[in-house]
Amino acid sequence: MARTVIDLDEATVAEVMEIFGTTVKAQAVRAALEDVVKRRRRQVGIDMLKSGELLIEDQKAGTETDTA
């Protein structure tokens, strides 16, 4: 894990700590970053389902749809 020094807004960090139930700033930042990545991945999946690029049946079978 890389160590990075950044300036953070204290009020925002406190809110993030409350949201994720953490008592350490580093834990809060990691939790927030992980949450952002998970939300983005979910949204990409939803967008793929909406566009027809990904079919639920393909995921159940463990296969990938070839859209080419």
N, CA, C and O atoms as a GROMACS GRO file, in nm:
protein
  272
    1MET      N    1   0.085  -0.116   0.000
    1MET     CA    2   0.000   0.000   0.000
    1MET      C    3   0.090   0.124   0.000
    1MET      O    4   0.187   0.132   0.076
    2ALA      N    5   0.056   0.219  -0.086
    2ALA     CA    6   0.134   0.341  -0.096
    2ALA      C    7   0.091   0.442   0.010
    2ALA      O    8  -0.027   0.448   0.047
    3ARG      N    9   0.185   0.519   0.056
    3ARG     CA   10   0.156   0.624   0.153
    3ARG      C   11   0.155   0.756   0.077
    3ARG      O   12   0.251   0.788   0.007
    4THR      N   13   0.046   0.833   0.091
    4THR     CA   14   0.030   0.959   0.020
    4THR      C   15  -0.012   1.067   0.119
    4THR      O   16  -0.099   1.044   0.203
    5VAL      N   17   0.048   1.183   0.108
    5VAL     CA   18   0.012   1.296   0.193
    5VAL      C   19  -0.077   1.389   0.112
    5VAL      O   20  -0.038   1.438   0.006
    6ILE      N   21  -0.199   1.413   0.164
    6ILE     CA   22  -0.293   1.502   0.095
    6ILE      C   23  -0.363   1.590   0.197
    6ILE      O   24  -0.373   1.555   0.315
    7ASP      N   25  -0.411   1.706   0.151
    7ASP     CA   26  -0.490   1.795   0.235
    7ASP      C   27  -0.637   1.757   0.220
    7ASP      O   28  -0.687   1.744   0.109
    8LEU      N   29  -0.705   1.738   0.332
    8LEU     CA   30  -0.845   1.700   0.332
    8LEU      C   31  -0.926   1.797   0.416
    8LEU      O   32  -0.878   1.848   0.518
    9ASP      N   33  -1.047   1.822   0.374
    9ASP     CA   34  -1.138   1.905   0.451
    9ASP      C   35  -1.182   1.827   0.575
    9ASP      O   36  -1.239   1.719   0.564
   10GLU      N   37  -1.154   1.882   0.693
   10GLU     CA   38  -1.182   1.812   0.819
   10GLU      C   39  -1.329   1.777   0.836
   10GLU      O   40  -1.362   1.668   0.883
   11ALA      N   41  -1.418   1.868   0.798
   11ALA     CA   42  -1.562   1.843   0.813
   11ALA      C   43  -1.605   1.727   0.724
   11ALA      O   44  -1.686   1.643   0.765
   12THR      N   45  -1.552   1.722   0.604
   12THR     CA   46  -1.586   1.612   0.513
   12THR      C   47  -1.532   1.480   0.564
   12THR      O   48  -1.602   1.378   0.558
   13VAL      N   49  -1.411   1.481   0.614
   13VAL     CA   50  -1.352   1.359   0.670
   13VAL      C   51  -1.434   1.311   0.789
   13VAL      O   52  -1.459   1.191   0.803
   14ALA      N   53  -1.476   1.403   0.874
   14ALA     CA   54  -1.558   1.366   0.990
   14ALA      C   55  -1.690   1.303   0.945
   14ALA      O   56  -1.736   1.206   1.005
   15GLU      N   57  -1.750   1.359   0.841
   15GLU     CA   58  -1.875   1.303   0.789
   15GLU      C   59  -1.853   1.164   0.730
   15GLU      O   60  -1.934   1.074   0.750
   16VAL      N   61  -1.743   1.147   0.657
   16VAL     CA   62  -1.711   1.016   0.600
   16VAL      C   63  -1.687   0.915   0.712
   16VAL      O   64  -1.731   0.800   0.702
   17MET      N   65  -1.618   0.957   0.816
   17MET     CA   66  -1.593   0.868   0.929
   17MET      C   67  -1.725   0.825   0.993
   17MET      O   68  -1.740   0.709   1.033
   18GLU      N   69  -1.818   0.915   1.003
   18GLU     CA   70  -1.950   0.882   1.059
   18GLU      C   71  -2.026   0.787   0.967
   18GLU      O   72  -2.085   0.689   1.013
   19ILE      N   73  -2.025   0.816   0.838
   19ILE     CA   74  -2.096   0.733   0.740
   19ILE      C   75  -2.047   0.589   0.744
   19ILE      O   76  -2.126   0.495   0.744
   20PHE      N   77  -1.914   0.572   0.747
   20PHE     CA   78  -1.856   0.437   0.740
   20PHE      C   79  -1.828   0.378   0.878
   20PHE      O   80  -1.782   0.264   0.888
   21GLY      N   81  -1.854   0.453   0.982
   21GLY     CA   82  -1.835   0.402   1.117
   21GLY      C   83  -1.690   0.376   1.152
   21GLY      O   84  -1.659   0.281   1.224
   22THR      N   85  -1.601   0.459   1.101
   22THR     CA   86  -1.459   0.443   1.130
   22THR      C   87  -1.415   0.543   1.236
   22THR      O   88  -1.480   0.645   1.259
   23THR      N   89  -1.303   0.511   1.299
   23THR     CA   90  -1.248   0.602   1.400
   23THR      C   91  -1.111   0.655   1.358
   23THR      O   92  -1.051   0.738   1.427
   24VAL      N   93  -1.063   0.607   1.245
   24VAL     CA   94  -0.931   0.647   1.194
   24VAL      C   95  -0.951   0.708   1.055
   24VAL      O   96  -1.021   0.652   0.971
   25LYS      N   97  -0.888   0.823   1.032
   25LYS     CA   98  -0.903   0.894   0.904
   25LYS      C   99  -0.863   0.806   0.786
   25LYS      O  100  -0.932   0.804   0.684
   26ALA      N  101  -0.752   0.735   0.797
   26ALA     CA  102  -0.706   0.652   0.686
   26ALA      C  103  -0.809   0.546   0.650
   26ALA      O  104  -0.831   0.518   0.532
   27GLN      N  105  -0.873   0.487   0.751
   27GLN     CA  106  -0.979   0.388   0.725
   27GLN      C  107  -1.095   0.452   0.652
   27GLN      O  108  -1.152   0.394   0.560
   28ALA      N  109  -1.130   0.572   0.692
   28ALA     CA  110  -1.240   0.644   0.628
   28ALA      C  111  -1.210   0.674   0.482
   28ALA      O  112  -1.296   0.656   0.396
   29VAL      N  113  -1.089   0.719   0.455
   29VAL     CA  114  -1.051   0.750   0.317
   29VAL      C  115  -1.052   0.624   0.232
   29VAL      O  116  -1.102   0.625   0.120
   30ARG      N  117  -0.996   0.514   0.285
   30ARG     CA  118  -0.997   0.387   0.211
   30ARG      C  119  -1.140   0.340   0.184
   30ARG      O  120  -1.172   0.297   0.073
   31ALA      N  121  -1.225   0.349   0.286
   31ALA     CA  122  -1.364   0.306   0.269
   31ALA      C  123  -1.435   0.391   0.164
   31ALA      O  124  -1.511   0.338   0.082
   32ALA      N  125  -1.412   0.520   0.166
   32ALA     CA  126  -1.475   0.610   0.069
   32ALA      C  127  -1.427   0.580  -0.073
   32ALA      O  128  -1.506   0.577  -0.166
   33LEU      N  129  -1.297   0.557  -0.089
   33LEU     CA  130  -1.243   0.525  -0.221
   33LEU      C  131  -1.298   0.392  -0.272
   33LEU      O  132  -1.335   0.380  -0.389
   34GLU      N  133  -1.304   0.292  -0.184
   34GLU     CA  134  -1.360   0.163  -0.224
   34GLU      C  135  -1.506   0.177  -0.263
   34GLU      O  136  -1.552   0.114  -0.359
   35ASP      N  137  -1.580   0.259  -0.190
   35ASP     CA  138  -1.721   0.282  -0.220
   35ASP      C  139  -1.738   0.345  -0.358
   35ASP      O  140  -1.826   0.305  -0.434
   36VAL      N  141  -1.655   0.443  -0.389
   36VAL     CA  142  -1.662   0.509  -0.520
   36VAL      C  143  -1.637   0.408  -0.632
   36VAL      O  144  -1.708   0.407  -0.732
   37VAL      N  145  -1.536   0.324  -0.615
   37VAL     CA  146  -1.503   0.225  -0.718
   37VAL      C  147  -1.618   0.126  -0.734
   37VAL      O  148  -1.656   0.094  -0.847
   38LYS      N  149  -1.674   0.077  -0.624
   38LYS     CA  150  -1.786  -0.018  -0.631
   38LYS      C  151  -1.907   0.044  -0.698
   38LYS      O  152  -1.974  -0.020  -0.780
   39ARG      N  153  -1.937   0.169  -0.663
   39ARG     CA  154  -2.051   0.237  -0.726
   39ARG      C  155  -2.029   0.252  -0.876
   39ARG      O  156  -2.122   0.233  -0.954
   40ARG      N  157  -1.909   0.286  -0.916
   40ARG     CA  158  -1.879   0.303  -1.059
   40ARG      C  159  -1.892   0.170  -1.132
   40ARG      O  160  -1.950   0.165  -1.241
   41ARG      N  161  -1.840   0.063  -1.074
   41ARG     CA  162  -1.851  -0.069  -1.137
   41ARG      C  163  -1.996  -0.110  -1.152
   41ARG      O  164  -2.036  -0.164  -1.255
   42ARG      N  165  -2.077  -0.085  -1.047
   42ARG     CA  166  -2.220  -0.118  -1.056
   42ARG      C  167  -2.286  -0.039  -1.168
   42ARG      O  168  -2.364  -0.094  -1.245
   43GLN      N  169  -2.254   0.090  -1.177
   43GLN     CA  170  -2.315   0.174  -1.279
   43GLN      C  171  -2.275   0.128  -1.419
   43GLN      O  172  -2.358   0.127  -1.510
   44VAL      N  173  -2.150   0.090  -1.436
   44VAL     CA  174  -2.106   0.038  -1.567
   44VAL      C  175  -2.185  -0.087  -1.601
   44VAL      O  176  -2.229  -0.103  -1.715
   45GLY      N  177  -2.204  -0.177  -1.505
   45GLY     CA  178  -2.282  -0.298  -1.528
   45GLY      C  179  -2.426  -0.266  -1.564
   45GLY      O  180  -2.482  -0.326  -1.655
   46ILE      N  181  -2.486  -0.172  -1.492
   46ILE     CA  182  -2.623  -0.132  -1.522
   46ILE      C  183  -2.632  -0.074  -1.662
   46ILE      O  184  -2.724  -0.106  -1.737
   47ASP      N  185  -2.538   0.012  -1.697
   47ASP     CA  186  -2.537   0.071  -1.831
   47ASP      C  187  -2.522  -0.036  -1.938
   47ASP      O  188  -2.585  -0.027  -2.043
   48MET      N  189  -2.438  -0.137  -1.912
   48MET     CA  190  -2.421  -0.246  -2.009
   48MET      C  191  -2.549  -0.327  -2.023
   48MET      O  192  -2.585  -0.368  -2.134
   49LEU      N  193  -2.618  -0.350  -1.914
   49LEU     CA  194  -2.746  -0.422  -1.920
   49LEU      C  195  -2.849  -0.341  -1.998
   49LEU      O  196  -2.920  -0.396  -2.082
   50LYS      N  197  -2.856  -0.211  -1.972
   50LYS     CA  198  -2.952  -0.125  -2.041
   50LYS      C  199  -2.926  -0.119  -2.192
   50LYS      O  200  -3.019  -0.113  -2.271
   51SER      N  201  -2.799  -0.120  -2.230
   51SER     CA  202  -2.764  -0.108  -2.371
   51SER      C  203  -2.774  -0.242  -2.444
   51SER      O  204  -2.769  -0.246  -2.567
   52GLY      N  205  -2.789  -0.350  -2.368
   52GLY     CA  206  -2.795  -0.482  -2.430
   52GLY      C  207  -2.658  -0.542  -2.453
   52GLY      O  208  -2.645  -0.652  -2.509
   53GLU      N  209  -2.556  -0.472  -2.410
   53GLU     CA  210  -2.418  -0.520  -2.426
   53GLU      C  211  -2.391  -0.639  -2.334
   53GLU      O  212  -2.303  -0.722  -2.362
   54LEU      N  213  -2.466  -0.648  -2.225
   54LEU     CA  214  -2.450  -0.756  -2.129
   54LEU      C  215  -2.588  -0.812  -2.100
   54LEU      O  216  -2.681  -0.738  -2.069
   55LEU      N  217  -2.600  -0.943  -2.109
   55LEU     CA  218  -2.727  -1.008  -2.081
   55LEU      C  219  -2.717  -1.086  -1.951
   55LEU      O  220  -2.615  -1.149  -1.924
   56ILE      N  221  -2.822  -1.083  -1.872
   56ILE     CA  222  -2.822  -1.153  -1.745
   56ILE      C  223  -2.801  -1.302  -1.766
   56ILE      O  224  -2.732  -1.367  -1.687
   57GLU      N  225  -2.858  -1.357  -1.871
   57GLU     CA  226  -2.842  -1.499  -1.900
   57GLU      C  227  -2.694  -1.535  -1.918
   57GLU      O  228  -2.651  -1.643  -1.877
   58ASP      N  229  -2.617  -1.446  -1.978
   58ASP     CA  230  -2.474  -1.469  -1.999
   58ASP      C  231  -2.402  -1.478  -1.866
   58ASP      O  232  -2.312  -1.562  -1.850
   59GLN      N  233  -2.439  -1.394  -1.769
   59GLN     CA  234  -2.375  -1.396  -1.638
   59GLN      C  235  -2.410  -1.522  -1.562
   59GLN      O  236  -2.325  -1.577  -1.492
   60LYS      N  237  -2.534  -1.570  -1.575
   60LYS     CA  238  -2.575  -1.693  -1.507
   60LYS      C  239  -2.498  -1.812  -1.561
   60LYS      O  240  -2.463  -1.902  -1.486
   61ALA      N  241  -2.472  -1.811  -1.691
   61ALA     CA  242  -2.401  -1.921  -1.754
   61ALA      C  243  -2.250  -1.908  -1.738
   61ALA      O  244  -2.176  -2.002  -1.765
   62GLY      N  245  -2.205  -1.790  -1.695
   62GLY     CA  246  -2.061  -1.766  -1.679
   62GLY      C  247  -1.992  -1.741  -1.811
   62GLY      O  248  -1.872  -1.764  -1.825
   63THR      N  249  -2.070  -1.693  -1.909
   63THR     CA  250  -2.012  -1.662  -2.040
   63THR      C  251  -2.023  -1.515  -2.067
   63THR      O  252  -2.092  -1.442  -1.996
   64GLU      N  253  -1.954  -1.472  -2.169
   64GLU     CA  254  -1.954  -1.332  -2.206
   64GLU      C  255  -2.014  -1.319  -2.344
   64GLU      O  256  -1.984  -1.400  -2.432
   65THR      N  257  -2.098  -1.218  -2.365
   65THR     CA  258  -2.161  -1.197  -2.494
   65THR      C  259  -2.063  -1.129  -2.588
   65THR      O  260  -1.998  -1.031  -2.551
   66ASP      N  261  -2.053  -1.182  -2.710
   66ASP     CA  262  -1.969  -1.119  -2.812
   66ASP      C  263  -2.056  -1.023  -2.889
   66ASP      O  264  -2.145  -1.065  -2.964
   67THR      N  265  -2.031  -0.892  -2.872
   67THR     CA  266  -2.113  -0.790  -2.938
   67THR      C  267  -2.058  -0.749  -3.072
   67THR      O  268  -2.115  -0.661  -3.137
   68ALA      N  269  -1.949  -0.810  -3.115
   68ALA     CA  270  -1.888  -0.770  -3.243
   68ALA      C  271  -1.956  -0.834  -3.360
   68ALA      O  272  -1.917  -0.812  -3.474
   0.00000   0.00000   0.00000
